[in-house]
Amino acid sequence: MHNLSIDVLKNNITSILSANSISLIQKGYSSDKKYLVSFADGQRNLLRIGKIESYERKSAEIKVLQQAKRFDVQCPEPIEIGKFKELGLCYYIVSYIEGEEAREYLPLFTEDDQKKIGVSAGKDLARIHRIPAPNHMNSWYERAMSKHYRYTEAYKTCGIKLSNDEKILAYIEENKHLLKSRPNQLQHDDFGPSNLIIKDKKYSGVIDFNNFDWGDPYHDFVKIALFTTEISIPFSIGQLNGYFNGKIPEDFWKLYSVYVAMVLFSSIIWSQRFAPGQLEEMKTRLERIIEEHHNFELQKPTWFTQENDETENVL
């Protein structure tokens, strides 16, 4: 999608006519255009523009944000949604959460501070997961396994092979029954350091709900395996302990390991399709995960040790 001039934006969205500045944000994989809109009184909002075909999805995202705010989630406040019909575009405006990406700043802090920020993030994720799915939603088991089988079929012909893949696929089959009794709740679906904001060494909030889904809340933790532990293991452990108030149930690790095993195959296909330049980096990441789980003979990964589990002083 091409960049729009500031005049075009102001002519089509009256609520930003008085903005002091409108600047393009160049981050993320989405084809949407994102702008930071600043006003004289210090208020700053995020303007997101996409193809008009995405209007229904954006409208659903705004409704999810409204629900999240009611549950006291630290997320952007939805302000406005609309269409530029003649341009074939739609947009929404939400409040801008001040601070910096956790991905960039967590490594600069002490391990204790990283863990404390993780605890706050985990508590916020738990609030997200209190929001129930719409009644018409199919069971989580049906949707998750259908998606998994589509990805594994694509994996078999993609030309890339992960270590002990047959053993890992068998592990998923042996444990897929665990998904049958799982709830349908709101999933952020990208709850990781790139979408978490830090200000003054404190957790400030979570952004980018555009990938939201409905299903087992525990599935949101696959981002810990994929990305978060690469940035900060103390934060990752803090997030888990904050989420569970320091008492992680054993059934969590069973489901976590199944979901992490499943995401190995979907990540290969996703990278091949949408980020081929990062495919080797992703493959290295996935091999690390396989090693951390000892080819999925371990449900609890090696980075999560008893020593690091003691976080009572920060809860």
C-alpha positions in Angstrom: 0.0 0.0 0.0 1.4 3.4 -1.0 2.1 6.2 1.5 -0.6 8.8 1.8 0.1 12.5 2.0 -0.6 14.4 5.3 -3.1 16.5 3.4 -5.0 13.5 2.2 -5.1 12.1 5.8 -6.3 15.4 7.3 -8.9 15.8 4.6 -10.4 12.4 5.2 -10.2 12.3 9.0 -11.5 15.4 10.7 -10.4 14.4 14.2 -6.7 14.8 13.2 -7.1 18.2 11.5 -5.6 20.0 14.5 -2.6 17.6 14.8 0.8 19.2 15.2 2.6 16.4 13.4 1.8 13.1 11.6 4.8 10.8 11.1 5.0 7.3 9.5 6.0 4.4 11.8 8.1 2.0 9.8 8.0 -1.2 11.9 6.4 -4.7 11.6 5.4 -7.1 8.9 1.9 -5.8 8.2 1.1 -4.2 4.9 -0.9 -1.6 6.9 0.5 1.9 7.3 0.9 3.2 10.8 1.3 6.9 11.8 2.0 8.6 15.1 -0.3 11.6 15.4 0.7 14.3 17.9 -1.3 17.2 19.3 -0.4 20.5 21.0 -1.7 19.4 24.3 0.7 16.4 24.4 -1.9 13.8 23.4 -0.5 11.2 21.0 -2.5 8.7 19.0 -1.8 5.8 16.6 -3.5 5.9 13.2 -3.5 2.6 11.3 -4.7 2.4 7.7 -5.4 -0.7 5.6 -7.3 -2.0 2.6 -11.0 -1.6 2.9 -11.4 -5.4 2.8 -9.9 -5.4 6.3 -12.6 -3.2 7.8 -14.6 -6.0 9.4 -11.4 -7.4 11.0 -10.4 -3.9 12.3 -13.8 -3.3 13.6 -13.6 -6.6 15.5 -10.2 -5.6 16.8 -11.6 -2.3 18.1 -14.3 -4.2 19.9 -11.7 -6.5 21.5 -9.8 -3.4 22.7 -13.0 -2.1 24.2 -13.5 -5.4 26.1 -9.9 -5.4 27.2 -10.1 -1.9 28.7 -13.2 -3.1 30.7 -11.0 -5.8 32.1 -8.3 -3.3 33.0 -5.8 -4.5 30.4 -3.0 -2.0 29.8 -3.6 -1.6 26.1 -4.4 1.2 23.7 -7.8 3.0 24.1 -9.9 2.7 21.0 -10.9 6.2 19.7 -12.3 6.0 16.1 -12.8 3.8 13.1 -13.8 4.6 9.6 -13.4 4.2 5.8 -12.1 6.2 2.8 -14.4 4.5 0.3 -13.1 6.5 -2.7 -9.6 5.4 -1.9 -10.5 1.8 -1.0 -9.1 2.1 2.5 -10.1 1.9 6.1 -8.6 3.2 9.3 -8.7 3.2 13.1 -7.3 5.5 15.7 -6.2 4.3 19.2 -4.3 6.0 22.0 -0.5 5.7 21.8 1.2 3.9 24.7 4.3 5.9 25.7 7.6 4.1 26.2 10.0 1.9 24.3 9.8 -1.7 22.9 10.7 -4.3 25.5 12.8 -6.1 22.8 15.2 -3.2 22.7 15.4 -2.2 26.3 15.0 -5.3 28.5 18.7 -6.5 27.9 19.8 -3.1 29.4 18.2 -3.7 32.8 19.3 -5.8 35.7 18.0 -9.4 35.9 15.8 -8.4 38.9 14.2 -5.5 36.9 13.7 -7.8 33.9 11.9 -10.3 36.1 9.7 -7.6 37.8 8.7 -6.3 34.4 7.9 -9.8 33.3 5.7 -10.3 36.4 3.6 -7.2 35.5 3.3 -8.4 31.9 2.2 -11.8 33.0 -0.5 -10.3 35.2 -1.7 -8.2 32.2 -1.8 -11.3 30.0 -4.0 -13.1 32.6 -6.5 -10.2 32.3 -6.6 -10.5 28.5 -7.3 -14.2 29.0 -10.4 -13.5 31.1 -12.3 -12.4 28.0 -14.5 -15.2 26.7 -14.9 -16.1 23.0 -18.2 -15.5 21.1 -20.7 -18.3 21.6 -20.6 -19.3 17.9 -16.9 -20.2 18.0 -16.0 -23.8 17.1 -14.1 -25.9 19.7 -10.4 -25.0 20.2 -9.4 -28.6 19.5 -11.0 -28.7 16.1 -9.6 -25.4 15.0 -6.1 -26.0 16.4 -5.7 -29.5 15.0 -7.1 -28.6 11.6 -4.5 -25.8 11.3 -1.7 -28.1 12.6 -2.5 -30.7 9.9 -2.5 -28.1 7.2 0.9 -26.9 8.3 2.4 -30.4 8.6 1.2 -31.3 5.1 2.9 -28.2 3.8 6.0 -29.0 5.9 6.4 -32.4 4.3 6.9 -30.8 0.8 8.7 -27.6 1.8 12.2 -29.0 1.4 13.3 -28.2 4.9 13.8 -30.8 7.6 14.0 -30.2 11.4 15.9 -32.6 13.7 13.8 -35.6 14.9 10.7 -34.2 13.2 9.0 -37.6 13.0 9.5 -38.1 16.8 8.1 -34.6 17.5 5.1 -35.2 15.2 4.4 -38.5 17.1 4.7 -36.6 20.4 1.9 -34.2 19.2 -0.3 -37.1 18.1 0.2 -38.8 21.5 -0.9 -35.7 23.4 -3.4 -34.0 21.2 -6.2 -35.2 23.4 -5.1 -32.6 26.0 -6.5 -29.9 23.7 -10.1 -31.3 23.9 -11.0 -29.8 27.2 -9.4 -26.4 26.8 -11.4 -23.2 26.9 -12.0 -20.6 24.2 -10.8 -17.3 25.5 -9.2 -14.2 23.9 -5.6 -14.7 22.6 -3.4 -11.8 21.9 -1.5 -14.2 19.6 1.7 -12.0 19.5 2.4 -11.3 23.2 6.1 -10.8 23.1 8.9 -8.2 23.5 8.2 -6.5 20.2 4.6 -5.7 21.3 5.3 -4.9 25.0 6.1 -1.4 26.0 8.4 -0.3 28.9 8.7 3.1 30.5 10.9 4.1 33.5 11.9 0.5 33.9 8.2 -0.6 34.4 5.8 -2.5 32.2 3.6 0.1 30.4 1.3 -2.0 28.3 0.7 -4.3 25.3 0.1 -3.1 21.7 -0.8 -4.6 18.3 -3.9 -6.8 18.9 -4.4 -7.1 15.1 -3.5 -10.9 15.2 -6.0 -11.6 18.0 -7.7 -15.0 18.1 -9.8 -17.2 20.3 -8.8 -20.4 22.0 -6.7 -21.9 24.7 -5.0 -19.1 26.7 -1.9 -21.2 27.2 -1.2 -21.1 23.5 -0.2 -17.4 23.9 3.0 -18.7 25.7 4.5 -20.1 22.5 6.0 -16.7 21.9 8.1 -17.2 25.0 9.8 -20.2 23.4 10.2 -18.5 20.0 11.3 -15.0 20.9 11.1 -13.9 24.5 13.8 -16.2 26.0 16.2 -14.9 23.3 15.7 -11.4 24.7 15.4 -12.2 28.4 15.0 -15.5 30.4 14.4 -13.5 33.6 11.6 -11.7 32.0 10.2 -14.9 30.6 10.2 -16.6 34.0 8.7 -13.4 35.6 5.9 -13.5 33.0 5.0 -17.1 33.8 5.1 -16.5 37.6 3.1 -13.2 37.3 0.5 -15.0 35.2 0.1 -17.9 37.6 0.7 -15.9 40.8 3.9 -17.9 41.5 2.2 -21.3 41.2 2.6 -22.8 37.7 0.4 -25.9 37.4 1.9 -29.1 36.0 -0.8 -29.3 33.3 0.5 -26.0 31.9 3.8 -27.6 31.0 2.1 -30.6 29.2 0.1 -28.2 27.0 2.9 -25.7 26.6 5.2 -28.5 25.2 2.5 -29.7 22.8 1.9 -26.1 21.5 5.6 -25.4 21.2 6.1 -28.7 19.3 3.2 -27.7 16.9 4.6 -24.2 16.3 7.9 -25.6 15.1 6.2 -26.7 11.8 3.9 -23.7 11.4 6.9 -21.4 11.9 8.9 -23.0 9.1 6.0 -22.5 6.6 5.2 -19.0 7.8 8.8 -17.9 7.4 9.0 -19.5 4.0 5.9 -17.7 2.8 6.2 -14.3 4.5 9.8 -13.8 5.6 12.1 -16.0 3.4 15.1 -13.8 4.2 14.8 -14.8 7.8 14.2 -18.5 7.2 17.7 -19.7 8.3 17.5 -17.6 11.4 14.1 -19.2 12.2 15.4 -22.7 11.6 18.3 -22.0 14.0 15.7 -20.8 16.6 13.6 -23.9 16.1 16.6 -26.2 16.5 17.4 -24.4 19.8 13.9 -25.1 21.0 14.1 -28.8 20.1 17.4 -29.0 22.1 15.8 -27.2 25.1 13.1 -29.8 25.2 15.5 -32.7 24.5 13.6 -33.7 21.4 10.4 -33.3 23.5 11.4 -35.9 26.0 11.2 -32.9 28.4 7.9 -30.9 28.8 9.6 -28.2 30.9 12.4 -26.5 28.9 15.9 -26.5 30.2 16.0 -22.7 30.5 13.3 -22.9 33.2 15.3 -24.1 36.2 14.3 -24.4 39.8 16.9 -21.7 40.7 15.2 -19.2 38.3 11.7 -20.2 39.5 12.1 -18.5 42.9 10.4 -15.1 42.3 8.4 -14.7 45.4 10.2 -11.5 46.3 8.9 -9.8 43.1 5.3 -11.0 43.2 
